[in-house]
Amino acid sequence: MTDTPKPVINLADVALRDNGHGDKFQAKVGSFGRAIGSTGIGAMLHVVEPGKRAFPFHNHHTIHELFIILEGEGEYRFGGETYPVKAGDVCAAPTGGPETAHQIINTGTTTLKYLGLSTAGSTEVVEYPDSGKFAVTSRYDWATGKGGIRFIGRSGETLDYWDGEQRTCKNNGYA
């Protein structure tokens, strides 16, 4: 008998983990898409205290996101604009360049809770316009921080395509 996930979960039962860095980025987040058998749609619960944000301002090249505000209020940074958000609002984050970069900030006085839903892909490029970074991942599990390939860098920090190939090339009949 196979262990099939139940297709229903209550948000109160989603396991949350601390996520953040420094004073600005602090949240509790919990991925639950796979727990209910979803392989094509990612699902994450975000719980953000006043004055904080869960993630840096960023845009995706291959993954679409949608955010549903459950409790509290804040601001949705999208491209060069900022929009007030409150419980019941839905925010779109389509793929694209910096014009689709997005971030939710708790500017209220109570806890902000929201769902993040996304298309699920095994390969992704993410840009971070505020810091000039980018991330490239393939088969990397963001929820666990394990597996696959993950590289974070800045434009201009690159190697030549052939860098290191001569010294690692083995005599396999082609050299």
Chimera marker file (.cmm) of the C-alpha trace (Angstrom):
<marker_set name="trace">
<marker id="1" x="0.000" y="0.000" z="0.000" r="1" g="1" b="0" radius="0.5"/>
<marker id="2" x="1.376" y="3.435" z="-0.935" r="1" g="1" b="0" radius="0.5"/>
<marker id="3" x="1.459" y="6.376" z="1.416" r="1" g="1" b="0" radius="0.5"/>
<marker id="4" x="-0.705" y="8.891" z="-0.487" r="1" g="1" b="0" radius="0.5"/>
<marker id="5" x="-0.887" y="12.429" z="0.941" r="1" g="1" b="0" radius="0.5"/>
<marker id="6" x="-4.272" y="13.630" z="2.134" r="1" g="1" b="0" radius="0.5"/>
<marker id="7" x="-5.478" y="16.376" z="-0.250" r="1" g="1" b="0" radius="0.5"/>
<marker id="8" x="-6.611" y="18.620" z="2.627" r="1" g="1" b="0" radius="0.5"/>
<marker id="9" x="-4.644" y="20.519" z="5.265" r="1" g="1" b="0" radius="0.5"/>
<marker id="10" x="-5.733" y="23.143" z="7.753" r="1" g="1" b="0" radius="0.5"/>
<marker id="11" x="-3.443" y="26.190" z="7.793" r="1" g="1" b="0" radius="0.5"/>
<marker id="12" x="-3.200" y="25.893" z="11.586" r="1" g="1" b="0" radius="0.5"/>
<marker id="13" x="-1.459" y="22.536" z="11.010" r="1" g="1" b="0" radius="0.5"/>
<marker id="14" x="1.219" y="23.843" z="8.615" r="1" g="1" b="0" radius="0.5"/>
<marker id="15" x="4.670" y="23.430" z="10.191" r="1" g="1" b="0" radius="0.5"/>
<marker id="16" x="6.391" y="26.823" z="10.299" r="1" g="1" b="0" radius="0.5"/>
<marker id="17" x="10.127" y="27.505" z="10.349" r="1" g="1" b="0" radius="0.5"/>
<marker id="18" x="12.007" y="30.714" z="11.070" r="1" g="1" b="0" radius="0.5"/>
<marker id="19" x="13.214" y="32.537" z="7.986" r="1" g="1" b="0" radius="0.5"/>
<marker id="20" x="15.126" y="35.768" z="7.910" r="1" g="1" b="0" radius="0.5"/>
<marker id="21" x="18.283" y="37.760" z="8.317" r="1" g="1" b="0" radius="0.5"/>
<marker id="22" x="19.090" y="40.891" z="10.289" r="1" g="1" b="0" radius="0.5"/>
<marker id="23" x="16.489" y="43.385" z="11.462" r="1" g="1" b="0" radius="0.5"/>
<marker id="24" x="14.348" y="43.712" z="8.306" r="1" g="1" b="0" radius="0.5"/>
<marker id="25" x="13.842" y="40.137" z="7.163" r="1" g="1" b="0" radius="0.5"/>
<marker id="26" x="12.043" y="38.000" z="9.743" r="1" g="1" b="0" radius="0.5"/>
<marker id="27" x="9.116" y="35.663" z="9.195" r="1" g="1" b="0" radius="0.5"/>
<marker id="28" x="7.799" y="32.223" z="9.896" r="1" g="1" b="0" radius="0.5"/>
<marker id="29" x="7.131" y="30.286" z="6.705" r="1" g="1" b="0" radius="0.5"/>
<marker id="30" x="5.729" y="26.870" z="5.951" r="1" g="1" b="0" radius="0.5"/>
<marker id="31" x="5.592" y="25.049" z="2.614" r="1" g="1" b="0" radius="0.5"/>
<marker id="32" x="2.691" y="22.667" z="2.291" r="1" g="1" b="0" radius="0.5"/>
<marker id="33" x="2.024" y="22.008" z="-1.400" r="1" g="1" b="0" radius="0.5"/>
<marker id="34" x="3.758" y="18.631" z="-1.461" r="1" g="1" b="0" radius="0.5"/>
<marker id="35" x="2.170" y="17.661" z="1.858" r="1" g="1" b="0" radius="0.5"/>
<marker id="36" x="-1.240" y="17.677" z="0.153" r="1" g="1" b="0" radius="0.5"/>
<marker id="37" x="-0.016" y="16.034" z="-3.052" r="1" g="1" b="0" radius="0.5"/>
<marker id="38" x="0.534" y="19.129" z="-5.197" r="1" g="1" b="0" radius="0.5"/>
<marker id="39" x="3.512" y="18.701" z="-7.496" r="1" g="1" b="0" radius="0.5"/>
<marker id="40" x="2.752" y="21.472" z="-9.994" r="1" g="1" b="0" radius="0.5"/>
<marker id="41" x="1.796" y="24.276" z="-7.616" r="1" g="1" b="0" radius="0.5"/>
<marker id="42" x="3.875" y="25.487" z="-4.698" r="1" g="1" b="0" radius="0.5"/>
<marker id="43" x="2.097" y="26.702" z="-1.569" r="1" g="1" b="0" radius="0.5"/>
<marker id="44" x="3.604" y="28.553" z="1.387" r="1" g="1" b="0" radius="0.5"/>
<marker id="45" x="2.126" y="30.202" z="4.463" r="1" g="1" b="0" radius="0.5"/>
<marker id="46" x="3.916" y="33.396" z="5.580" r="1" g="1" b="0" radius="0.5"/>
<marker id="47" x="3.571" y="34.934" z="9.051" r="1" g="1" b="0" radius="0.5"/>
<marker id="48" x="5.248" y="38.344" z="9.303" r="1" g="1" b="0" radius="0.5"/>
<marker id="49" x="5.411" y="40.614" z="12.345" r="1" g="1" b="0" radius="0.5"/>
<marker id="50" x="5.040" y="44.437" z="12.133" r="1" g="1" b="0" radius="0.5"/>
<marker id="51" x="7.901" y="46.241" z="10.405" r="1" g="1" b="0" radius="0.5"/>
<marker id="52" x="9.270" y="43.042" z="8.847" r="1" g="1" b="0" radius="0.5"/>
<marker id="53" x="9.265" y="41.352" z="5.474" r="1" g="1" b="0" radius="0.5"/>
<marker id="54" x="9.735" y="37.669" z="4.623" r="1" g="1" b="0" radius="0.5"/>
<marker id="55" x="12.002" y="38.019" z="1.580" r="1" g="1" b="0" radius="0.5"/>
<marker id="56" x="14.032" y="40.611" z="-0.329" r="1" g="1" b="0" radius="0.5"/>
<marker id="57" x="12.546" y="42.503" z="-3.299" r="1" g="1" b="0" radius="0.5"/>
<marker id="58" x="12.913" y="40.036" z="-6.191" r="1" g="1" b="0" radius="0.5"/>
<marker id="59" x="11.591" y="38.894" z="-9.559" r="1" g="1" b="0" radius="0.5"/>
<marker id="60" x="11.362" y="35.457" z="-11.143" r="1" g="1" b="0" radius="0.5"/>
<marker id="61" x="12.220" y="34.470" z="-14.702" r="1" g="1" b="0" radius="0.5"/>
<marker id="62" x="10.178" y="31.242" z="-14.803" r="1" g="1" b="0" radius="0.5"/>
<marker id="63" x="7.877" y="31.038" z="-11.771" r="1" g="1" b="0" radius="0.5"/>
<marker id="64" x="4.585" y="32.934" z="-11.446" r="1" g="1" b="0" radius="0.5"/>
<marker id="65" x="3.432" y="33.788" z="-7.923" r="1" g="1" b="0" radius="0.5"/>
<marker id="66" x="0.134" y="34.849" z="-6.415" r="1" g="1" b="0" radius="0.5"/>
<marker id="67" x="-0.307" y="36.127" z="-2.855" r="1" g="1" b="0" radius="0.5"/>
<marker id="68" x="-3.543" y="36.067" z="-0.854" r="1" g="1" b="0" radius="0.5"/>
<marker id="69" x="-3.602" y="38.285" z="2.232" r="1" g="1" b="0" radius="0.5"/>
<marker id="70" x="-5.338" y="36.398" z="5.065" r="1" g="1" b="0" radius="0.5"/>
<marker id="71" x="-4.831" y="38.701" z="8.078" r="1" g="1" b="0" radius="0.5"/>
<marker id="72" x="-3.306" y="42.087" z="8.789" r="1" g="1" b="0" radius="0.5"/>
<marker id="73" x="-2.193" y="44.839" z="6.461" r="1" g="1" b="0" radius="0.5"/>
<marker id="74" x="0.912" y="46.017" z="4.723" r="1" g="1" b="0" radius="0.5"/>
<marker id="75" x="2.398" y="47.194" z="1.456" r="1" g="1" b="0" radius="0.5"/>
<marker id="76" x="3.000" y="45.324" z="-1.770" r="1" g="1" b="0" radius="0.5"/>
<marker id="77" x="6.037" y="46.598" z="-3.652" r="1" g="1" b="0" radius="0.5"/>
<marker id="78" x="5.646" y="45.749" z="-7.317" r="1" g="1" b="0" radius="0.5"/>
<marker id="79" x="8.066" y="47.120" z="-9.875" r="1" g="1" b="0" radius="0.5"/>
<marker id="80" x="8.396" y="50.820" z="-9.140" r="1" g="1" b="0" radius="0.5"/>
<marker id="81" x="5.044" y="51.108" z="-7.340" r="1" g="1" b="0" radius="0.5"/>
<marker id="82" x="3.780" y="50.413" z="-3.816" r="1" g="1" b="0" radius="0.5"/>
<marker id="83" x="0.216" y="49.293" z="-3.087" r="1" g="1" b="0" radius="0.5"/>
<marker id="84" x="-1.567" y="49.072" z="0.282" r="1" g="1" b="0" radius="0.5"/>
<marker id="85" x="-2.843" y="45.543" z="1.036" r="1" g="1" b="0" radius="0.5"/>
<marker id="86" x="-5.167" y="44.103" z="3.666" r="1" g="1" b="0" radius="0.5"/>
<marker id="87" x="-7.029" y="40.880" z="4.431" r="1" g="1" b="0" radius="0.5"/>
<marker id="88" x="-8.903" y="39.710" z="1.341" r="1" g="1" b="0" radius="0.5"/>
<marker id="89" x="-6.519" y="41.273" z="-1.198" r="1" g="1" b="0" radius="0.5"/>
<marker id="90" x="-4.820" y="39.197" z="-3.893" r="1" g="1" b="0" radius="0.5"/>
<marker id="91" x="-1.468" y="40.234" z="-5.403" r="1" g="1" b="0" radius="0.5"/>
<marker id="92" x="-0.061" y="38.965" z="-8.707" r="1" g="1" b="0" radius="0.5"/>
<marker id="93" x="3.647" y="38.461" z="-9.380" r="1" g="1" b="0" radius="0.5"/>
<marker id="94" x="4.111" y="37.322" z="-12.984" r="1" g="1" b="0" radius="0.5"/>
<marker id="95" x="7.447" y="36.344" z="-14.462" r="1" g="1" b="0" radius="0.5"/>
<marker id="96" x="9.640" y="39.063" z="-15.897" r="1" g="1" b="0" radius="0.5"/>
<marker id="97" x="12.440" y="41.461" z="-15.146" r="1" g="1" b="0" radius="0.5"/>
<marker id="98" x="12.746" y="44.154" z="-12.468" r="1" g="1" b="0" radius="0.5"/>
<marker id="99" x="9.406" y="45.608" z="-13.590" r="1" g="1" b="0" radius="0.5"/>
<marker id="100" x="7.775" y="42.560" z="-11.927" r="1" g="1" b="0" radius="0.5"/>
<marker id="101" x="9.970" y="42.527" z="-8.808" r="1" g="1" b="0" radius="0.5"/>
<marker id="102" x="7.844" y="42.179" z="-5.695" r="1" g="1" b="0" radius="0.5"/>
<marker id="103" x="7.886" y="42.168" z="-1.913" r="1" g="1" b="0" radius="0.5"/>
<marker id="104" x="5.277" y="42.247" z="0.850" r="1" g="1" b="0" radius="0.5"/>
<marker id="105" x="6.066" y="44.394" z="3.902" r="1" g="1" b="0" radius="0.5"/>
<marker id="106" x="4.084" y="44.391" z="7.141" r="1" g="1" b="0" radius="0.5"/>
<marker id="107" x="3.494" y="48.105" z="7.744" r="1" g="1" b="0" radius="0.5"/>
<marker id="108" x="0.616" y="47.441" z="10.142" r="1" g="1" b="0" radius="0.5"/>
<marker id="109" x="0.498" y="47.007" z="13.903" r="1" g="1" b="0" radius="0.5"/>
<marker id="110" x="-0.568" y="43.335" z="13.944" r="1" g="1" b="0" radius="0.5"/>
<marker id="111" x="0.729" y="40.099" z="12.450" r="1" g="1" b="0" radius="0.5"/>
<marker id="112" x="0.426" y="39.838" z="8.661" r="1" g="1" b="0" radius="0.5"/>
<marker id="113" x="-0.457" y="36.378" z="7.329" r="1" g="1" b="0" radius="0.5"/>
<marker id="114" x="-0.574" y="35.518" z="3.662" r="1" g="1" b="0" radius="0.5"/>
<marker id="115" x="-0.475" y="32.574" z="1.315" r="1" g="1" b="0" radius="0.5"/>
<marker id="116" x="1.988" y="32.412" z="-1.535" r="1" g="1" b="0" radius="0.5"/>
<marker id="117" x="1.011" y="30.157" z="-4.432" r="1" g="1" b="0" radius="0.5"/>
<marker id="118" x="3.351" y="29.544" z="-7.341" r="1" g="1" b="0" radius="0.5"/>
<marker id="119" x="3.928" y="27.494" z="-10.412" r="1" g="1" b="0" radius="0.5"/>
<marker id="120" x="6.481" y="24.822" z="-9.614" r="1" g="1" b="0" radius="0.5"/>
<marker id="121" x="9.552" y="24.504" z="-11.790" r="1" g="1" b="0" radius="0.5"/>
<marker id="122" x="12.818" y="22.687" z="-11.391" r="1" g="1" b="0" radius="0.5"/>
<marker id="123" x="14.940" y="25.497" z="-12.866" r="1" g="1" b="0" radius="0.5"/>
<marker id="124" x="14.737" y="29.163" z="-11.900" r="1" g="1" b="0" radius="0.5"/>
<marker id="125" x="16.546" y="32.479" z="-12.194" r="1" g="1" b="0" radius="0.5"/>
<marker id="126" x="15.729" y="35.129" z="-9.572" r="1" g="1" b="0" radius="0.5"/>
<marker id="127" x="16.966" y="38.734" z="-9.622" r="1" g="1" b="0" radius="0.5"/>
<marker id="128" x="17.252" y="40.985" z="-6.562" r="1" g="1" b="0" radius="0.5"/>
<marker id="129" x="17.122" y="44.600" z="-7.862" r="1" g="1" b="0" radius="0.5"/>
<marker id="130" x="17.803" y="46.266" z="-4.477" r="1" g="1" b="0" radius="0.5"/>
<marker id="131" x="21.123" y="44.454" z="-4.009" r="1" g="1" b="0" radius="0.5"/>
<marker id="132" x="22.118" y="43.727" z="-7.620" r="1" g="1" b="0" radius="0.5"/>
<marker id="133" x="22.260" y="39.954" z="-7.003" r="1" g="1" b="0" radius="0.5"/>
<marker id="134" x="20.823" y="37.029" z="-8.906" r="1" g="1" b="0" radius="0.5"/>
<marker id="135" x="20.255" y="33.377" z="-8.056" r="1" g="1" b="0" radius="0.5"/>
<marker id="136" x="20.195" y="30.411" z="-10.407" r="1" g="1" b="0" radius="0.5"/>
<marker id="137" x="18.801" y="27.103" z="-9.219" r="1" g="1" b="0" radius="0.5"/>
<marker id="138" x="18.113" y="23.720" z="-10.750" r="1" g="1" b="0" radius="0.5"/>
<marker id="139" x="16.404" y="20.941" z="-8.847" r="1" g="1" b="0" radius="0.5"/>
<marker id="140" x="17.111" y="22.865" z="-5.642" r="1" g="1" b="0" radius="0.5"/>
<marker id="141" x="14.593" y="22.612" z="-2.800" r="1" g="1" b="0" radius="0.5"/>
<marker id="142" x="14.144" y="26.130" z="-1.371" r="1" g="1" b="0" radius="0.5"/>
<marker id="143" x="12.030" y="24.758" z="1.474" r="1" g="1" b="0" radius="0.5"/>
<marker id="144" x="14.803" y="22.505" z="2.789" r="1" g="1" b="0" radius="0.5"/>
<marker id="145" x="17.891" y="24.194" z="1.321" r="1" g="1" b="0" radius="0.5"/>
<marker id="146" x="19.024" y="20.859" z="-0.083" r="1" g="1" b="0" radius="0.5"/>
<marker id="147" x="19.745" y="19.164" z="-3.372" r="1" g="1" b="0" radius="0.5"/>
<marker id="148" x="20.436" y="20.310" z="-6.890" r="1" g="1" b="0" radius="0.5"/>
<marker id="149" x="22.430" y="23.351" z="-7.906" r="1" g="1" b="0" radius="0.5"/>
<marker id="150" x="22.211" y="26.823" z="-6.365" r="1" g="1" b="0" radius="0.5"/>
<marker id="151" x="24.397" y="29.796" z="-7.271" r="1" g="1" b="0" radius="0.5"/>
<marker id="152" x="24.019" y="33.363" z="-6.003" r="1" g="1" b="0" radius="0.5"/>
<marker id="153" x="26.167" y="36.092" z="-7.534" r="1" g="1" b="0" radius="0.5"/>
<marker id="154" x="26.262" y="39.528" z="-9.103" r="1" g="1" b="0" radius="0.5"/>
<marker id="155" x="26.327" y="40.455" z="-12.769" r="1" g="1" b="0" radius="0.5"/>
<marker id="156" x="29.878" y="40.895" z="-13.971" r="1" g="1" b="0" radius="0.5"/>
<marker id="157" x="31.177" y="38.141" z="-11.685" r="1" g="1" b="0" radius="0.5"/>
<marker id="158" x="31.491" y="35.529" z="-14.376" r="1" g="1" b="0" radius="0.5"/>
<marker id="159" x="33.941" y="33.004" z="-15.725" r="1" g="1" b="0" radius="0.5"/>
<marker id="160" x="34.856" y="32.384" z="-19.313" r="1" g="1" b="0" radius="0.5"/>
<marker id="161" x="33.079" y="29.359" z="-20.799" r="1" g="1" b="0" radius="0.5"/>
<marker id="162" x="36.408" y="27.533" z="-21.242" r="1" g="1" b="0" radius="0.5"/>
<marker id="163" x="37.862" y="28.479" z="-17.854" r="1" g="1" b="0" radius="0.5"/>
<marker id="164" x="39.576" y="25.461" z="-16.277" r="1" g="1" b="0" radius="0.5"/>
<marker id="165" x="38.710" y="23.046" z="-19.078" r="1" g="1" b="0" radius="0.5"/>
<marker id="166" x="42.251" y="22.507" z="-20.396" r="1" g="1" b="0" radius="0.5"/>
<marker id="167" x="43.675" y="21.437" z="-17.075" r="1" g="1" b="0" radius="0.5"/>
<marker id="168" x="40.745" y="19.128" z="-16.277" r="1" g="1" b="0" radius="0.5"/>
<marker id="169" x="40.468" y="17.561" z="-19.734" r="1" g="1" b="0" radius="0.5"/>
<marker id="170" x="41.459" y="13.906" z="-19.611" r="1" g="1" b="0" radius="0.5"/>
<marker id="171" x="42.917" y="12.041" z="-22.548" r="1" g="1" b="0" radius="0.5"/>
<marker id="172" x="39.799" y="10.234" z="-23.665" r="1" g="1" b="0" radius="0.5"/>
<marker id="173" x="40.705" y="9.831" z="-27.315" r="1" g="1" b="0" radius="0.5"/>
<marker id="174" x="39.588" y="13.330" z="-28.272" r="1" g="1" b="0" radius="0.5"/>
<marker id="175" x="42.638" y="15.332" z="-27.196" r="1" g="1" b="0" radius="0.5"/>
<link id1="1" id2="2" r="1" g="1" b="0" radius="0.2"/>
<link id1="2" id2="3" r="1" g="1" b="0" radius="0.2"/>
<link id1="3" id2="4" r="1" g="1" b="0" radius="0.2"/>
<link id1="4" id2="5" r="1" g="1" b="0" radius="0.2"/>
<link id1="5" id2="6" r="1" g="1" b="0" radius="0.2"/>
<link id1="6" id2="7" r="1" g="1" b="0" radius="0.2"/>
<link id1="7" id2="8" r="1" g="1" b="0" radius="0.2"/>
<link id1="8" id2="9" r="1" g="1" b="0" radius="0.2"/>
<link id1="9" id2="10" r="1" g="1" b="0" radius="0.2"/>
<link id1="10" id2="11" r="1" g="1" b="0" radius="0.2"/>
<link id1="11" id2="12" r="1" g="1" b="0" radius="0.2"/>
<link id1="12" id2="13" r="1" g="1" b="0" radius="0.2"/>
<link id1="13" id2="14" r="1" g="1" b="0" radius="0.2"/>
<link id1="14" id2="15" r="1" g="1" b="0" radius="0.2"/>
<link id1="15" id2="16" r="1" g="1" b="0" radius="0.2"/>
<link id1="16" id2="17" r="1" g="1" b="0" radius="0.2"/>
<link id1="17" id2="18" r="1" g="1" b="0" radius="0.2"/>
<link id1="18" id2="19" r="1" g="1" b="0" radius="0.2"/>
<link id1="19" id2="20" r="1" g="1" b="0" radius="0.2"/>
<link id1="20" id2="21" r="1" g="1" b="0" radius="0.2"/>
<link id1="21" id2="22" r="1" g="1" b="0" radius="0.2"/>
<link id1="22" id2="23" r="1" g="1" b="0" radius="0.2"/>
<link id1="23" id2="24" r="1" g="1" b="0" radius="0.2"/>
<link id1="24" id2="25" r="1" g="1" b="0" radius="0.2"/>
<link id1="25" id2="26" r="1" g="1" b="0" radius="0.2"/>
<link id1="26" id2="27" r="1" g="1" b="0" radius="0.2"/>
<link id1="27" id2="28" r="1" g="1" b="0" radius="0.2"/>
<link id1="28" id2="29" r="1" g="1" b="0" radius="0.2"/>
<link id1="29" id2="30" r="1" g="1" b="0" radius="0.2"/>
<link id1="30" id2="31" r="1" g="1" b="0" radius="0.2"/>
<link id1="31" id2="32" r="1" g="1" b="0" radius="0.2"/>
<link id1="32" id2="33" r="1" g="1" b="0" radius="0.2"/>
<link id1="33" id2="34" r="1" g="1" b="0" radius="0.2"/>
<link id1="34" id2="35" r="1" g="1" b="0" radius="0.2"/>
<link id1="35" id2="36" r="1" g="1" b="0" radius="0.2"/>
<link id1="36" id2="37" r="1" g="1" b="0" radius="0.2"/>
<link id1="37" id2="38" r="1" g="1" b="0" radius="0.2"/>
<link id1="38" id2="39" r="1" g="1" b="0" radius="0.2"/>
<link id1="39" id2="40" r="1" g="1" b="0" radius="0.2"/>
<link id1="40" id2="41" r="1" g="1" b="0" radius="0.2"/>
<link id1="41" id2="42" r="1" g="1" b="0" radius="0.2"/>
<link id1="42" id2="43" r="1" g="1" b="0" radius="0.2"/>
<link id1="43" id2="44" r="1" g="1" b="0" radius="0.2"/>
<link id1="44" id2="45" r="1" g="1" b="0" radius="0.2"/>
<link id1="45" id2="46" r="1" g="1" b="0" radius="0.2"/>
<link id1="46" id2="47" r="1" g="1" b="0" radius="0.2"/>
<link id1="47" id2="48" r="1" g="1" b="0" radius="0.2"/>
<link id1="48" id2="49" r="1" g="1" b="0" radius="0.2"/>
<link id1="49" id2="50" r="1" g="1" b="0" radius="0.2"/>
<link id1="50" id2="51" r="1" g="1" b="0" radius="0.2"/>
<link id1="51" id2="52" r="1" g="1" b="0" radius="0.2"/>
<link id1="52" id2="53" r="1" g="1" b="0" radius="0.2"/>
<link id1="53" id2="54" r="1" g="1" b="0" radius="0.2"/>
<link id1="54" id2="55" r="1" g="1" b="0" radius="0.2"/>
<link id1="55" id2="56" r="1" g="1" b="0" radius="0.2"/>
<link id1="56" id2="57" r="1" g="1" b="0" radius="0.2"/>
<link id1="57" id2="58" r="1" g="1" b="0" radius="0.2"/>
<link id1="58" id2="59" r="1" g="1" b="0" radius="0.2"/>
<link id1="59" id2="60" r="1" g="1" b="0" radius="0.2"/>
<link id1="60" id2="61" r="1" g="1" b="0" radius="0.2"/>
<link id1="61" id2="62" r="1" g="1" b="0" radius="0.2"/>
<link id1="62" id2="63" r="1" g="1" b="0" radius="0.2"/>
<link id1="63" id2="64" r="1" g="1" b="0" radius="0.2"/>
<link id1="64" id2="65" r="1" g="1" b="0" radius="0.2"/>
<link id1="65" id2="66" r="1" g="1" b="0" radius="0.2"/>
<link id1="66" id2="67" r="1" g="1" b="0" radius="0.2"/>
<link id1="67" id2="68" r="1" g="1" b="0" radius="0.2"/>
<link id1="68" id2="69" r="1" g="1" b="0" radius="0.2"/>
<link id1="69" id2="70" r="1" g="1" b="0" radius="0.2"/>
<link id1="70" id2="71" r="1" g="1" b="0" radius="0.2"/>
<link id1="71" id2="72" r="1" g="1" b="0" radius="0.2"/>
<link id1="72" id2="73" r="1" g="1" b="0" radius="0.2"/>
<link id1="73" id2="74" r="1" g="1" b="0" radius="0.2"/>
<link id1="74" id2="75" r="1" g="1" b="0" radius="0.2"/>
<link id1="75" id2="76" r="1" g="1" b="0" radius="0.2"/>
<link id1="76" id2="77" r="1" g="1" b="0" radius="0.2"/>
<link id1="77" id2="78" r="1" g="1" b="0" radius="0.2"/>
<link id1="78" id2="79" r="1" g="1" b="0" radius="0.2"/>
<link id1="79" id2="80" r="1" g="1" b="0" radius="0.2"/>
<link id1="80" id2="81" r="1" g="1" b="0" radius="0.2"/>
<link id1="81" id2="82" r="1" g="1" b="0" radius="0.2"/>
<link id1="82" id2="83" r="1" g="1" b="0" radius="0.2"/>
<link id1="83" id2="84" r="1" g="1" b="0" radius="0.2"/>
<link id1="84" id2="85" r="1" g="1" b="0" radius="0.2"/>
<link id1="85" id2="86" r="1" g="1" b="0" radius="0.2"/>
<link id1="86" id2="87" r="1" g="1" b="0" radius="0.2"/>
<link id1="87" id2="88" r="1" g="1" b="0" radius="0.2"/>
<link id1="88" id2="89" r="1" g="1" b="0" radius="0.2"/>
<link id1="89" id2="90" r="1" g="1" b="0" radius="0.2"/>
<link id1="90" id2="91" r="1" g="1" b="0" radius="0.2"/>
<link id1="91" id2="92" r="1" g="1" b="0" radius="0.2"/>
<link id1="92" id2="93" r="1" g="1" b="0" radius="0.2"/>
<link id1="93" id2="94" r="1" g="1" b="0" radius="0.2"/>
<link id1="94" id2="95" r="1" g="1" b="0" radius="0.2"/>
<link id1="95" id2="96" r="1" g="1" b="0" radius="0.2"/>
<link id1="96" id2="97" r="1" g="1" b="0" radius="0.2"/>
<link id1="97" id2="98" r="1" g="1" b="0" radius="0.2"/>
<link id1="98" id2="99" r="1" g="1" b="0" radius="0.2"/>
<link id1="99" id2="100" r="1" g="1" b="0" radius="0.2"/>
<link id1="100" id2="101" r="1" g="1" b="0" radius="0.2"/>
<link id1="101" id2="102" r="1" g="1" b="0" radius="0.2"/>
<link id1="102" id2="103" r="1" g="1" b="0" radius="0.2"/>
<link id1="103" id2="104" r="1" g="1" b="0" radius="0.2"/>
<link id1="104" id2="105" r="1" g="1" b="0" radius="0.2"/>
<link id1="105" id2="106" r="1" g="1" b="0" radius="0.2"/>
<link id1="106" id2="107" r="1" g="1" b="0" radius="0.2"/>
<link id1="107" id2="108" r="1" g="1" b="0" radius="0.2"/>
<link id1="108" id2="109" r="1" g="1" b="0" radius="0.2"/>
<link id1="109" id2="110" r="1" g="1" b="0" radius="0.2"/>
<link id1="110" id2="111" r="1" g="1" b="0" radius="0.2"/>
<link id1="111" id2="112" r="1" g="1" b="0" radius="0.2"/>
<link id1="112" id2="113" r="1" g="1" b="0" radius="0.2"/>
<link id1="113" id2="114" r="1" g="1" b="0" radius="0.2"/>
<link id1="114" id2="115" r="1" g="1" b="0" radius="0.2"/>
<link id1="115" id2="116" r="1" g="1" b="0" radius="0.2"/>
<link id1="116" id2="117" r="1" g="1" b="0" radius="0.2"/>
<link id1="117" id2="118" r="1" g="1" b="0" radius="0.2"/>
<link id1="118" id2="119" r="1" g="1" b="0" radius="0.2"/>
<link id1="119" id2="120" r="1" g="1" b="0" radius="0.2"/>
<link id1="120" id2="121" r="1" g="1" b="0" radius="0.2"/>
<link id1="121" id2="122" r="1" g="1" b="0" radius="0.2"/>
<link id1="122" id2="123" r="1" g="1" b="0" radius="0.2"/>
<link id1="123" id2="124" r="1" g="1" b="0" radius="0.2"/>
<link id1="124" id2="125" r="1" g="1" b="0" radius="0.2"/>
<link id1="125" id2="126" r="1" g="1" b="0" radius="0.2"/>
<link id1="126" id2="127" r="1" g="1" b="0" radius="0.2"/>
<link id1="127" id2="128" r="1" g="1" b="0" radius="0.2"/>
<link id1="128" id2="129" r="1" g="1" b="0" radius="0.2"/>
<link id1="129" id2="130" r="1" g="1" b="0" radius="0.2"/>
<link id1="130" id2="131" r="1" g="1" b="0" radius="0.2"/>
<link id1="131" id2="132" r="1" g="1" b="0" radius="0.2"/>
<link id1="132" id2="133" r="1" g="1" b="0" radius="0.2"/>
<link id1="133" id2="134" r="1" g="1" b="0" radius="0.2"/>
<link id1="134" id2="135" r="1" g="1" b="0" radius="0.2"/>
<link id1="135" id2="136" r="1" g="1" b="0" radius="0.2"/>
<link id1="136" id2="137" r="1" g="1" b="0" radius="0.2"/>
<link id1="137" id2="138" r="1" g="1" b="0" radius="0.2"/>
<link id1="138" id2="139" r="1" g="1" b="0" radius="0.2"/>
<link id1="139" id2="140" r="1" g="1" b="0" radius="0.2"/>
<link id1="140" id2="141" r="1" g="1" b="0" radius="0.2"/>
<link id1="141" id2="142" r="1" g="1" b="0" radius="0.2"/>
<link id1="142" id2="143" r="1" g="1" b="0" radius="0.2"/>
<link id1="143" id2="144" r="1" g="1" b="0" radius="0.2"/>
<link id1="144" id2="145" r="1" g="1" b="0" radius="0.2"/>
<link id1="145" id2="146" r="1" g="1" b="0" radius="0.2"/>
<link id1="146" id2="147" r="1" g="1" b="0" radius="0.2"/>
<link id1="147" id2="148" r="1" g="1" b="0" radius="0.2"/>
<link id1="148" id2="149" r="1" g="1" b="0" radius="0.2"/>
<link id1="149" id2="150" r="1" g="1" b="0" radius="0.2"/>
<link id1="150" id2="151" r="1" g="1" b="0" radius="0.2"/>
<link id1="151" id2="152" r="1" g="1" b="0" radius="0.2"/>
<link id1="152" id2="153" r="1" g="1" b="0" radius="0.2"/>
<link id1="153" id2="154" r="1" g="1" b="0" radius="0.2"/>
<link id1="154" id2="155" r="1" g="1" b="0" radius="0.2"/>
<link id1="155" id2="156" r="1" g="1" b="0" radius="0.2"/>
<link id1="156" id2="157" r="1" g="1" b="0" radius="0.2"/>
<link id1="157" id2="158" r="1" g="1" b="0" radius="0.2"/>
<link id1="158" id2="159" r="1" g="1" b="0" radius="0.2"/>
<link id1="159" id2="160" r="1" g="1" b="0" radius="0.2"/>
<link id1="160" id2="161" r="1" g="1" b="0" radius="0.2"/>
<link id1="161" id2="162" r="1" g="1" b="0" radius="0.2"/>
<link id1="162" id2="163" r="1" g="1" b="0" radius="0.2"/>
<link id1="163" id2="164" r="1" g="1" b="0" radius="0.2"/>
<link id1="164" id2="165" r="1" g="1" b="0" radius="0.2"/>
<link id1="165" id2="166" r="1" g="1" b="0" radius="0.2"/>
<link id1="166" id2="167" r="1" g="1" b="0" radius="0.2"/>
<link id1="167" id2="168" r="1" g="1" b="0" radius="0.2"/>
<link id1="168" id2="169" r="1" g="1" b="0" radius="0.2"/>
<link id1="169" id2="170" r="1" g="1" b="0" radius="0.2"/>
<link id1="170" id2="171" r="1" g="1" b="0" radius="0.2"/>
<link id1="171" id2="172" r="1" g="1" b="0" radius="0.2"/>
<link id1="172" id2="173" r="1" g="1" b="0" radius="0.2"/>
<link id1="173" id2="174" r="1" g="1" b="0" radius="0.2"/>
<link id1="174" id2="175" r="1" g="1" b="0" radius="0.2"/>
</marker_set>
